[in-house]
């Protein structure tokens, strides 16, 4: 495993939260300034250029593709989020399936469910960035009925990906869109983000095995879900345990995924990207956990201190 990420995580834990916030705000301002300069210089990427780079990564017509995207990391994109979404459609074609996380929760699931126990599939906005919000509002896009981890999908079999998510007590079971991407031998594309801030698919391991750590908060929450027809559904859902969430070391799994042929580093504009084979990723996680106790909390198979 690379030593850089553990060192970075160790340093981050020592920095007071207000200083981390100042640093992140400064980085965001630097990104905005760089994008503005690109725009003023007539530089940046258009739909055709994005499509060409996506194809070069190995994304093909007919693929099942789950996308996590930080648009600003690409640099200036002419037309913004719609341009990237339509470039993805261009590459996937009419037989392909595009999926994006469209969670209404910007932070801890526990805080969200305590303050907002109602999820309206048509009107609760995605907090996963401008690309996901534009996508979820498009005609023909369907969204799964889960209060904390809904996924939006387009494509011929979109309904199949989402149809059984309603009522699952945890979000990542074999009835969820998260699992079904791997079941369909799909791909996961991280654009300008990594597993530490967008590694939702890693949780499919926790819902597939007898997981030894208390990743879910002990209390299950009642939620109201409003579907596209206005009908209300009362469900129970578990949420992540914040104590365990703070112990995640997701990016320390990347070297293993690269070694096993799961993850391919690539780039889109200025954004560093990872393209993962979802089916292989799931089975590598199962094998690594079963044989060596490797998880996102114990990336070296170490014993976790609770």
C-alpha positions in Angstrom: 0.0 0.0 0.0 1.1 3.5 -0.7 2.4 5.5 2.3 1.2 8.9 1.0 -2.4 8.4 1.7 -2.0 7.2 5.3 0.3 10.1 6.0 -2.2 12.5 4.5 -5.0 11.0 6.6 -2.8 11.3 9.7 -2.0 14.9 9.0 -5.7 15.7 8.3 -6.7 14.3 11.7 -4.3 16.6 13.4 -5.6 19.8 11.7 -8.5 21.7 13.5 -11.8 21.6 11.5 -11.8 25.4 11.0 -8.4 25.2 9.4 -9.5 22.4 7.1 -12.5 24.4 6.1 -10.3 27.4 5.3 -7.9 25.2 3.2 -10.8 23.7 1.3 -12.4 27.1 0.6 -9.0 28.3 -0.7 -8.6 25.4 -3.0 -12.2 25.9 -4.3 -11.4 29.6 -5.0 -8.2 28.6 -6.8 -10.2 26.2 -9.0 -12.8 28.9 -9.8 -10.0 31.3 -10.7 -8.3 28.8 -13.0 -11.7 28.0 -14.7 -12.4 31.7 -15.3 -9.0 32.2 -16.9 -9.6 29.2 -19.2 -12.9 30.6 -20.2 -11.5 34.1 -20.9 -8.7 32.6 -23.0 -11.2 30.7 -25.1 -9.9 27.4 -23.8 -11.7 24.5 -22.2 -13.5 21.3 -23.4 -16.6 20.9 -25.5 -18.9 17.9 -26.0 -16.9 16.3 -28.8 -13.6 16.5 -26.9 -15.2 15.0 -23.8 -16.7 12.2 -25.8 -13.4 11.5 -27.4 -11.6 11.3 -24.1 -14.3 9.1 -22.6 -14.0 6.6 -25.5 -10.2 6.6 -25.1 -10.7 5.5 -21.5 -12.4 2.4 -22.7 -16.1 3.4 -22.2 -18.1 1.9 -25.0 -21.6 1.9 -26.6 -23.9 -0.3 -24.6 -22.0 -0.1 -21.3 -23.5 0.1 -17.9 -21.7 3.1 -16.3 -22.1 4.6 -12.8 -20.6 8.1 -12.7 -19.4 10.1 -9.7 -18.3 13.6 -11.0 -16.8 16.8 -9.7 -17.3 19.0 -12.7 -14.9 21.8 -11.6 -12.0 19.4 -11.5 -12.2 19.0 -15.3 -11.5 22.6 -15.9 -13.7 24.9 -18.0 -16.4 22.8 -19.7 -18.3 24.8 -22.4 -22.0 24.5 -21.4 -21.3 23.1 -18.0 -23.0 20.0 -16.5 -25.3 19.4 -19.5 -22.3 19.2 -21.8 -20.7 16.4 -19.7 -24.0 14.5 -19.4 -24.7 14.6 -23.1 -21.1 13.6 -23.9 -21.7 10.5 -21.7 -24.9 9.7 -23.6 -23.0 10.1 -26.9 -20.5 7.5 -25.9 -23.0 5.0 -24.3 -25.5 5.2 -27.1 -29.2 4.3 -26.9 -28.5 0.8 -25.5 -26.3 1.9 -22.8 -27.2 2.7 -19.2 -26.0 5.8 -17.3 -26.3 5.8 -13.5 -25.5 8.5 -10.9 -25.8 8.8 -7.1 -28.5 11.4 -6.3 -28.5 11.4 -2.5 -30.5 14.3 -0.9 -28.0 14.1 1.9 -24.9 16.4 1.8 -23.2 15.1 5.0 -23.9 12.4 7.7 -26.8 10.1 7.1 -27.6 10.2 10.8 -28.0 14.0 10.9 -30.0 13.9 7.7 -32.5 11.3 8.8 -33.0 13.1 12.1 -33.8 16.4 10.4 -35.4 15.3 7.1 -37.2 12.0 7.3 -39.2 12.6 4.1 -37.8 11.8 0.6 -39.7 13.1 -2.5 -38.3 11.2 -5.5 -39.3 14.0 -7.9 -38.5 17.1 -5.8 -35.7 16.2 -3.3 -32.6 17.6 -5.0 -29.4 15.7 -5.4 -26.6 16.9 -3.2 -24.0 15.0 -5.2 -23.0 17.9 -7.4 -24.4 19.8 -10.4 -23.9 16.9 -12.9 -26.0 14.5 -10.8 -28.7 17.2 -10.3 -29.0 18.0 -14.0 -29.1 14.3 -14.8 -31.8 13.4 -12.3 -34.2 16.1 -13.7 -33.9 14.9 -17.3 -36.9 13.4 -19.1 -36.7 9.6 -19.1 -34.4 9.4 -16.1 -35.7 7.2 -13.2 -34.7 7.4 -9.6 -34.7 4.7 -6.9 -36.9 5.0 -3.9 -34.4 5.0 -1.0 -34.3 7.9 1.5 -30.5 8.1 1.9 -28.9 6.6 -1.1 -31.1 6.9 -4.2 -29.6 6.3 -7.6 -30.8 7.9 -10.9 -30.7 5.8 -14.1 -31.3 6.2 -17.8 -31.4 3.4 -20.4 -33.7 0.7 -21.8 -33.6 -1.3 -18.5 -33.6 1.6 -16.1 -36.6 0.3 -14.2 -34.9 -3.0 -13.4 -32.0 -1.2 -11.7 -34.2 0.7 -9.3 -37.4 -1.4 -8.9 -36.5 -3.2 -5.7 -34.6 -0.5 -3.8 -37.8 0.6 -2.0 -38.1 -0.9 1.5 -34.5 -2.2 1.8 -33.4 -1.7 5.4 -29.9 -0.9 4.2 -29.1 0.8 1.0 -26.5 -1.5 -0.7 -28.1 -5.0 -0.8 -28.3 -7.2 -3.8 -31.7 -5.5 -4.5 -30.0 -2.1 -4.9 -28.8 -0.3 -8.0 -25.3 -0.2 -6.3 -25.1 -4.0 -6.5 -26.9 -4.4 -9.8 -24.1 -2.4 -11.6 -21.7 -5.1 -10.7 -24.3 -7.8 -11.5 -24.5 -6.4 -15.0 -20.7 -6.3 -15.3 -20.8 -2.5 -15.4 -18.2 0.1 -14.9 -17.7 2.9 -12.3 -16.1 6.2 -13.3 -14.7 8.6 -10.7 -14.2 12.0 -12.3 -12.1 14.3 -10.1 -13.0 12.3 -7.0 -11.7 9.2 -5.4 -13.0 6.4 -3.1 -12.5 8.5 0.1 -15.2 11.0 -1.0 -17.3 8.9 -3.5 -16.6 5.2 -2.6 -20.3 4.3 -2.1 -20.0 1.0 -4.0 -17.5 -0.2 -1.4 -20.5 -0.6 1.0 -21.9 -3.5 -1.1 -19.4 -5.7 0.7 -20.9 -4.8 4.1 -24.4 -5.8 3.0 -23.2 -9.0 1.3 -21.4 -10.7 4.2 -21.5 -11.1 7.9 -19.6 -7.9 8.5 -17.8 -7.8 11.9 -17.9 -4.1 12.5 -20.8 -1.9 13.6 -21.0 0.2 10.4 -24.7 1.0 10.9 -26.1 3.1 13.7 -28.0 0.9 16.2 -31.3 2.7 15.6 -33.4 2.3 12.5 -35.2 5.3 11.3 -38.8 5.7 9.9 -38.9 7.5 6.7 -41.7 8.7 4.3 -41.0 8.3 0.6 -43.1 10.1 -2.0 -43.0 8.4 -5.3 -43.5 9.9 -8.8 -47.3 9.5 -8.6 -47.5 11.3 -5.3 -48.2 8.1 -3.3 -46.5 7.9 0.1 -44.6 4.9 1.4 -43.5 4.4 5.0 -40.2 2.5 5.4 -37.5 1.8 7.9 -33.9 2.5 7.1 -30.5 2.1 8.8 -27.9 4.8 8.6 -24.1 4.8 8.8 -22.5 4.9 12.3 -20.5 8.2 12.3 -17.9 6.6 14.6 -17.2 4.0 12.1 -17.4 6.4 9.2 -14.5 8.3 10.7 -12.4 5.2 10.5 -12.6 4.7 6.7 -9.4 4.5 4.7 -11.0 4.0 1.3 -8.2 5.2 -0.9 -5.8 2.7 0.7 -7.7 0.0 -1.3 -6.8 1.6 -4.6 -3.4 -0.1 -4.9 -5.1 -3.5 -4.4 -7.7 -2.7 -7.0 -4.9 -1.6 -9.5 -3.0 -4.8 -8.8 -6.0 -7.0 -9.4 -7.0 -5.3 -12.6 -10.0 -3.6 -11.1 -9.0 0.1 -11.3 -7.5 2.0 -14.3 -6.1 5.5 -13.7 -7.1 7.9 -16.4 -7.9 11.6 -17.0 -10.7 13.8 -18.3 -9.5 17.3 -19.0 -7.7 18.4 -15.9 -9.5 15.9 -13.7 -7.7 12.7 -12.5 -10.1 9.8 -12.9 -10.4 6.2 -12.0 -12.3 3.7 -14.1 -13.3 0.5 -12.2 -14.7 -2.8 -13.3 -17.7 -3.1 -10.9 -18.1 -6.9 -11.2 -14.5 -7.6 -10.5 -14.3 -5.0 -7.8 -17.1 -6.7 -5.8 -15.6 -10.1 -6.1 -12.1 -8.8 -5.2 -13.6 -7.2 -2.1 -15.3 -10.5 -1.1 -12.1 -12.5 -1.6 -9.9 -10.0 0.2 -12.3 -9.8 3.1 -12.8 -13.6 3.3 -9.1 -14.5 3.1 -7.3 -11.5 4.7 -9.9 -9.4 6.6 -9.4 -6.5 4.2 -12.1 -3.8 4.3 -12.1 0.0 3.8 -11.6 0.2 7.6 -8.8 -2.4 7.6 -7.0 -2.0 4.2 -4.0 -4.0 5.4 -6.1 -6.8 7.1 -5.2 -5.3 10.5 -7.3 -5.7 13.6 -9.6 -2.7 14.0 -9.7 -1.1 17.5 -13.3 -0.1 18.3 
